[in-house]
Amino acid sequence: MRRVYLYIILLFCALDATAQINELGVFLGGSNYIGDVGPTDYISPNEPAFGVIYKWNRSTRHSYRFSYYQGNITSRDIDSDVPGRKLRGNSFKNNIKEFSAGIEFNFLEFDLHSNEKTTTPYVFTGINHFIYNEIFILGNESHIDYRHSSFAIPIVVGLKTRLIRNFIIGFEVGARYTFTDNLDGSNPINENFETLKFGNLNSKDWYVFSGFTLTYTFGRNPCFCTE
């Protein structure tokens, strides 16, 4: 038993010895969707979105990133430039609650230990697990069937800079390729709504979060050793 306690103590000492600087902050912006209902614009936020972010900077070039984002997605055929969609006249509303984990890569050195102003473009990818409503469209409007969840692949690009000593501000656009085709009610899983399906049933839906991030850095300053 003493040996177990010793191993635990040594583990925490090792973690402390290699501790890197942390970031904790918020995301504020908007959301939009890409699929079988409404406009086909890729970046066109029309609903507010917010979230929280945590990053563990492992080097000046990469960090492990974890986040929770939330927002509504809505769209109307009447706003589309596609004549067939305008004539159809469907609309829907859904809600996304997203948990994300992955790696953020900096194109330039982003050394938070330096006193100089630091700016870099970055990309982020990983895996998302998100919760949404399984919906169906009846009478041109969406109706909730039940709460469901699925996975998505985030493709995020952004630009960040150190605002003042311990604060970093950034702007990012992040598209999520989902593993579901029913964010918009076009392809409900429920077999009772088989006759209500429409659109391209062979393609998956996307949703996008665009906005600003503001994080606060804390913890031990990293040495970012090369060995």
Backbone torsions as a table, in degrees:
resi	resn	phi	psi	omega
1	MET	NA	-39.1	178.0
2	ARG	-62.3	-36.4	-179.9
3	ARG	-63.7	-39.4	177.8
4	VAL	-61.7	-47.5	178.2
5	TYR	-59.9	-38.7	179.8
6	LEU	-63.4	-43.0	178.6
7	TYR	-62.1	-41.6	179.3
8	ILE	-62.5	-44.9	179.1
9	ILE	-61.9	-43.6	179.7
10	LEU	-64.6	-36.7	178.3
11	LEU	-63.0	-46.8	179.6
12	PHE	-65.2	-35.7	177.1
13	CYS	-64.7	-40.4	179.5
14	ALA	-66.1	-41.7	177.6
15	LEU	-62.3	-41.4	179.6
16	ASP	-65.9	-37.3	-177.5
17	ALA	-68.6	-28.8	-178.4
18	THR	-105.6	13.3	-175.7
19	ALA	-60.9	140.0	178.5
20	GLN	-114.6	171.5	-177.8
21	ILE	-71.0	145.6	-178.2
22	ASN	-110.1	157.0	172.8
23	GLU	-131.3	135.3	176.1
24	LEU	-136.6	131.5	-176.9
25	GLY	-167.4	-160.8	-173.6
26	VAL	-128.9	159.0	172.7
27	PHE	-120.4	133.3	175.7
28	LEU	-134.5	127.3	-178.5
29	GLY	-177.4	-140.0	-177.3
30	GLY	-140.5	170.4	-178.1
31	SER	-133.5	152.6	170.9
32	ASN	-150.9	170.8	-173.8
33	TYR	-128.4	154.4	177.5
34	ILE	-130.6	119.1	-177.7
35	GLY	-175.0	-138.4	-171.3
36	ASP	-95.3	1.4	-179.7
37	VAL	-126.7	135.7	172.7
38	GLY	81.4	-162.2	-177.7
39	PRO	-62.5	159.9	-179.9
40	THR	-107.0	18.0	179.1
41	ASP	-67.8	138.3	-178.0
42	TYR	-80.1	-40.7	-179.4
43	ILE	-123.1	99.9	-177.3
44	SER	-155.3	69.1	-176.3
45	PRO	-60.7	129.4	-179.9
46	ASN	-129.9	4.2	176.6
47	GLU	-137.9	145.9	178.5
48	PRO	-70.4	150.8	177.7
49	ALA	-144.3	154.4	178.7
50	PHE	-150.6	168.2	179.7
51	GLY	-175.0	178.7	176.0
52	VAL	-126.4	148.1	-175.8
53	ILE	-132.6	140.6	169.5
54	TYR	-129.1	134.8	177.6
55	LYS	-128.7	141.5	174.4
56	TRP	-117.3	103.8	-175.3
57	ASN	-76.2	112.0	-178.8
58	ARG	-90.9	-21.3	176.5
59	SER	-160.2	-179.1	177.7
60	THR	-73.4	-10.2	-177.1
61	ARG	-111.7	-16.4	-178.4
62	HIS	-151.1	157.0	177.7
63	SER	-148.5	153.8	172.0
64	TYR	-86.5	133.1	-173.0
65	ARG	-127.5	134.0	177.9
66	PHE	-130.1	139.9	-176.1
67	SER	-152.7	160.8	170.5
68	TYR	-130.0	119.2	178.2
69	TYR	-118.7	148.7	178.6
70	GLN	-143.4	140.4	177.0
71	GLY	-175.4	162.4	174.6
72	ASN	-90.1	154.0	168.9
73	ILE	-125.8	131.8	-179.8
74	THR	-138.3	152.9	176.0
75	SER	-161.5	151.7	-179.0
76	ARG	-133.9	133.9	177.1
77	ASP	-59.4	-31.0	-177.1
78	ILE	-63.6	-21.0	179.7
79	ASP	-90.4	-0.1	-176.5
80	SER	-84.9	154.6	174.3
81	ASP	-89.5	-4.8	-179.7
82	VAL	-84.6	117.7	-176.0
83	PRO	-55.0	-41.2	-178.6
84	GLY	-62.5	-36.7	178.8
85	ARG	-71.8	-41.7	178.0
86	LYS	-57.8	-42.2	-179.1
87	LEU	-67.5	-36.1	-178.6
88	ARG	-67.2	-47.6	172.6
89	GLY	76.9	25.1	178.2
90	ASN	-77.8	158.3	173.4
91	SER	-150.4	157.4	179.8
92	PHE	-151.9	163.7	173.1
93	LYS	-141.0	136.5	177.9
94	ASN	-141.6	168.7	-178.9
95	ASN	-129.1	132.8	-178.2
96	ILE	-114.9	129.9	170.5
97	LYS	-124.6	113.7	-166.7
98	GLU	-117.6	132.3	172.9
99	PHE	-113.5	128.2	-171.3
100	SER	-131.3	145.0	175.0
101	ALA	-144.3	138.5	179.7
102	GLY	176.6	-159.9	-176.1
103	ILE	-119.9	131.8	173.9
104	GLU	-103.0	128.4	-177.7
105	PHE	-113.8	129.4	178.5
106	ASN	-94.6	133.2	178.5
107	PHE	-73.9	-28.3	178.4
108	LEU	-120.4	163.4	177.4
109	GLU	-60.9	129.2	179.8
110	PHE	-125.6	78.5	-174.4
111	ASP	-91.9	104.9	-178.7
112	LEU	-76.2	-7.8	177.1
113	HIS	-83.6	-16.7	-178.9
114	SER	-79.6	149.7	177.7
115	ASN	-87.4	-7.2	-179.4
116	GLU	-80.9	156.8	177.2
117	LYS	-64.1	133.1	-174.7
118	THR	-123.5	127.2	178.7
119	THR	-139.3	142.1	177.4
120	THR	-159.3	144.4	165.3
121	PRO	-75.6	157.7	-178.5
122	TYR	-150.4	162.9	173.0
123	VAL	-130.1	153.3	178.3
124	PHE	-138.9	139.2	172.1
125	THR	-151.5	165.6	-177.5
126	GLY	171.3	-130.3	178.0
127	ILE	-140.1	138.7	178.0
128	ASN	-116.9	141.3	167.3
129	HIS	-116.4	122.3	-176.2
130	PHE	-128.6	150.9	179.1
131	ILE	-108.4	136.1	-178.0
132	TYR	-149.5	176.1	177.3
133	ASN	-95.9	128.3	167.2
134	GLU	-74.5	118.3	-174.4
135	ILE	-125.0	167.2	172.4
136	PHE	-140.6	155.4	-178.3
137	ILE	-107.9	125.6	178.6
138	LEU	-139.4	129.1	-176.1
139	GLY	65.9	33.7	178.7
140	ASN	69.4	4.9	179.4
141	GLU	-125.8	153.1	-178.1
142	SER	-84.5	147.7	177.5
143	HIS	-133.9	140.4	-177.6
144	ILE	-79.9	130.3	174.5
145	ASP	-93.3	-58.6	176.8
146	TYR	-163.5	167.3	178.3
147	ARG	-82.4	137.5	-176.0
148	HIS	-141.8	177.1	178.2
149	SER	-145.5	159.4	179.1
150	SER	-157.4	-173.9	179.8
151	PHE	-118.7	159.2	179.0
152	ALA	-148.5	157.7	174.9
153	ILE	-106.7	117.1	179.4
154	PRO	-82.9	139.7	173.8
155	ILE	-127.4	98.8	-170.7
156	VAL	-117.2	133.5	172.3
157	VAL	-125.6	144.5	-177.8
158	GLY	-160.9	178.9	177.3
159	LEU	-137.6	132.6	-178.1
160	LYS	-135.5	153.4	179.3
161	THR	-149.4	151.8	176.3
162	ARG	-78.0	117.5	-176.5
163	LEU	-74.0	-58.2	169.9
164	ILE	-136.1	-171.6	-167.6
165	ARG	-45.7	-53.6	-173.6
166	ASN	-110.9	10.9	-177.6
167	PHE	-120.9	136.0	178.9
168	ILE	-122.2	128.5	178.3
169	ILE	-112.9	143.5	-179.5
170	GLY	-146.3	164.4	172.8
171	PHE	-131.2	134.3	-177.7
172	GLU	-143.7	155.3	173.3
173	VAL	-126.2	124.7	-175.5
174	GLY	-131.3	112.5	175.6
175	ALA	-89.7	142.6	178.2
176	ARG	-118.9	118.0	173.8
177	TYR	-86.4	114.8	-173.8
178	THR	-94.8	164.0	176.4
179	PHE	-100.1	25.0	176.8
180	THR	-131.2	154.2	176.5
181	ASP	-118.6	28.3	-177.9
182	ASN	-136.0	36.5	170.0
183	LEU	-69.2	-23.9	-173.2
184	ASP	-108.8	3.9	-179.5
185	GLY	81.3	9.1	-177.1
186	SER	-81.9	-20.8	-175.0
187	ASN	-142.6	65.3	-176.6
188	PRO	-62.7	142.7	179.4
189	ILE	-71.5	-36.2	-178.6
190	ASN	-58.7	120.1	-177.7
191	GLU	-64.2	-20.1	178.5
192	ASN	-66.7	-17.9	-178.2
193	PHE	-110.2	24.8	-177.7
194	GLU	-56.8	-38.2	-176.9
195	THR	-75.5	-8.8	-178.0
196	LEU	-94.2	0.1	-178.4
197	LYS	-70.5	148.8	179.3
198	PHE	-157.1	175.6	176.7
199	GLY	77.3	-165.2	179.6
200	ASN	-84.1	105.2	-175.9
201	LEU	-83.3	0.4	-179.5
202	ASN	-101.9	2.9	179.9
203	SER	-121.0	148.2	179.8
204	LYS	-89.8	160.4	179.2
205	ASP	-85.9	157.5	175.1
206	TRP	-123.3	153.0	165.1
207	TYR	-137.6	155.6	-171.7
208	VAL	-131.4	134.4	170.2
209	PHE	-112.7	126.4	178.0
210	SER	-128.3	136.3	178.5
211	GLY	165.3	-164.4	-174.6
212	PHE	-104.7	146.4	173.5
213	THR	-118.2	144.5	175.5
214	LEU	-135.9	116.2	-177.9
215	THR	-122.6	152.3	177.8
216	TYR	-111.9	130.3	-178.8
217	THR	-93.1	141.1	179.4
218	PHE	-154.9	169.7	-178.3
219	GLY	96.0	-178.8	-178.2
220	ARG	-64.4	136.8	175.1
221	ASN	-65.3	134.2	-177.1
222	PRO	-76.8	150.7	173.7
223	CYS	-94.3	-20.7	-178.9
224	PHE	48.7	53.9	-178.5
225	CYS	-65.1	149.8	-179.6
226	THR	-86.7	-14.4	-178.7
227	GLU	-103.6	NA	NA
